[in-house]
Amino acid sequence: MRTRIAELRWKEVVDVQNGSRFGYVEDLEVDLESGQVRALVLPGRRRLFGLLGREEDRYIPWDRVRRFGEDIILVEQEPRPARRRRT
């Protein structure tokens, strides 16, 4: 299947392991010397409906992309350490 860079903006990025939705591709990080794609760039989530800005952008390394579908991109993220709950 072929896809254009502009079409990536309409594909949702989903974690293949647990089904977490990360959002839509905003940009690509490309190594200009080799011409290889290094990462997918997804915009950070809005804080308080965008009034407090956004979180940092999420970078998903290209080697973590597993499959491109018609409307989604499946990725495999490394597990993050669990957050400690306050008591």
N, C-alpha and C positions, 0 to 999 in steps of 0.2 A: 504494500500500500504506500502510495506517495502522499506527502503532505507539504504544504508550504508554511514558511515561518509565520505568515500572517494568520494562518488557520489555527496555530497553536493557542492563540488568545481565546478561542472559543472552546477549548478543551479543559475540563476540570481535572485537577490532579488528585488522585486517590491513593492511599496507602494500601498495598495489596495484602498486607498482613492482618490489619484490623479494620479496614474500611474507612479510616479517618479521611475527611475531606480537607484539603489544604487550600483550595481556591483555584483560581485560573491563572495561567501563565501571563505574566506582564512583559517579560523580557528574557533574553538569552545572554549568558556570559560566553563570549567567544575568544579563543586565543588567536590573535590576529596574525601571528607568525606562522602557525600551523594550519589555521582555518578550522580548527576543531571546536565543537561546542563543549564547554566545560561545565555549565550548570543551567538549570531552569531557574528563573527568578520569579517569585510570587510576592505580591504586595503584602505587607503586614496587615493584621486585622485592625479595624478602626476601634478607637477607644472612645466610649461614651458617644456613640453615633457620629464620630469624626470630630467632635468638638475639642477633644484632647489630642488630636493627631492620630498617628498610627504607630503600631509596633514596628520593629525592624523588619525589613524584607526577609523572606525565607529563601535560601539558596539550596537547591536540590542538585547534588552532583550528578553529572551525566551517567556515571557508572551505576547509579541507583535507579535509573529508569529501566523498567522491565518490559513494558508493552504499550504501544499506542493503539487506541481503539477509535471508533467513529467519533465519540464525544468525550472520552476520558483518556487520561494518561496514567498508567499504573506505575507506582514507584515503590521501592522498598527502603524505608527509612531505618536507621539504626535505632534500637530502643533507647529511650531517654531514662535517666534515673528517676525513680518515683519521688514526688514532692512530699516533704514531711508535713503532716497535718498539725495545726496548732491545737493545743488542748486547753 
